[in-house]
Amino acid sequence: MITDIRLQSFRSYRDESFEFSNGVNIIVGPNASGKTNLLEAILLLARGSSYRAKDSELVCFGAPWARLDGHDEHENVRVLKLECPTENECKKSYEIDGQAFQRLSPQKMLPVVVFEPNHLLLLSGSPELRRSYLDDLLEHISPGFAAYRRHYRRVLAQRNALLKKGFHTAETQMFVWNLRLSELAGKIVSERMKLVESINELANKIYSELAHADQQVQLMYVSNCPLEQYESKLLKRLEQNLERDCFLGYTTSGPHRDDMSVLLNGHDAQDTASRGETRTIILTLKIIELQLLAQACGQTPILLLDDVFSELDGARRQALTNFLQNYQTFITTTDADIVVQHFMDSCQVIPLSNE
């Protein structure tokens, strides 16, 4: 939980301070009033990184630095500093209760779940979006997964570099890279499939409550390599496809090529789901993300919802509010009445203007 925040030279804010409730906080204002920028600042203070931009873009135009200050629920002072003496140079640092850090370890982060409009592309966008969804969540709930992911990328890059040297060179040196890649791949795919299984155990109930309809939601892990005994099957495939991979110059099999599909009532949601159903599916995944993070971290996550209510009907809005009661939630909207009527007196409204 974040109890307050001060933004100095951050995005559209020169020097502004806000206090937050531990329940629902509704950030209301016209377009270009800084609603999403405030959400981004909360995310940075909690987790240390933005989902929108590189560090240098977070500083007010023409300013050499930016700073965020706030307190968490334990009254720890959290500070993020951005020093950008030139356009191409930006240094980020953190302080928690006076102790300095160059980067935040998972233990120093506050758990956060974000839903912003681009997440609606999860179903229809590229497979990379769906892989990243699984892997980003696993980094926060599965100890050691971040290291597997980092090592896999490094070995994959080394294998691809060797492929570009030609078949005869690669053939004599490739076995050790195939072996290491398949070992790491087996760990990554095993963790992804466990996560898919955990999501499937919760998805139907949550979706049905949000949609007020008895519908079936299921995630399926999709790979061009058999999932049974994945590690050994991938090793064999890497060896069999070596000549083809050399010709193409990249590795054609492995978790970096896998995908995830979402089924609604047995049909691919990418092809059949309406806009409202798509938004409800993503909200279902975000609520599950909240629950899995809380279970893994032993802390109640912060929920950031950027323009979520705009395309939900009244029943879905009311159902969503039932899930938000136990979380510190930040909701942006251009129309406070749409949101406030569902929370009555249990919310704090934070008005913004674009003056």
Order of alpha helices (4+ residues) and beta strands (2+ residues): beta-beta-beta-alpha-beta-beta-beta-beta-beta-alpha-alpha-alpha-beta-alpha-alpha-beta-beta-alpha-alpha-beta-alpha-beta-alpha-beta
